Amino acid sequence: MSFGDNLRNLIEERDMTQKELATELNIAPSTIGSYVQNTREPDFATLKLFATYFDVSIDYLLDYSSGKTQTHQEDELLRIFRSLSSEQKEVCIEQCKVFVRMNYKEKTEAKSS
C-alpha cells in the first residue's frame, strides 16, 4: 500500500473528513487531498505529525516492513491491537482463539474426508 492509501484508511477509520484532518493539523486541505491521491508525499516533519496524530509508526505510514512482521496485515493487526483497551484486548484474543479452533476443526474434517 502507498502512503496515501494508508493515510486514507486512517482518516476513514477515525470517521473524519480530509478537511477535518487538515484543520486539526493546520495543513491545507488541498495538501491532504494530494497525499491521499498519491500525487504528493509529505516531508519528514509532516510524517512525524501524522504518526503522532494517528498513534502509528512512520514505518506503518510508509508501508515499510522492518522484518519483525511478515505482512502488512500483521502490522495492521498489531497496530489495531495496541490501540485497544485492556478489556478489548481480552475480547479480541478470545475471538481470535475461536477462529483458530474453527480452522483446526476444518482441517481435521478435511483430512478425514
Residue pairs with C-beta under 8 A, 6 or more apart in sequence:
1 9
1 63
1 72
2 38
2 63
3 35
3 38
3 41
3 42
3 61
3 62
3 63
4 35
4 36
4 37
4 38
5 38
6 60
6 61
6 62
6 63
7 32
7 35
7 36
7 50
7 61
8 36
10 50
10 54
10 56
11 17
11 18
11 21
11 36
14 54
18 29
18 32
18 33
18 36
19 29
19 32
21 27
21 32
21 53
22 28
22 29
22 31
22 32
24 53
25 49
25 50
25 53
27 46
27 49
31 40
34 40
35 41
35 42
42 50
47 58
47 61
47 62
48 58
50 56
50 61
51 57
51 58
51 60
51 61
54 61
55 83
56 79
57 79
58 64
59 65
59 66
59 75
60 75
60 79
63 72
65 71
65 72
65 75
69 75
69 78
81 89
81 92
84 92
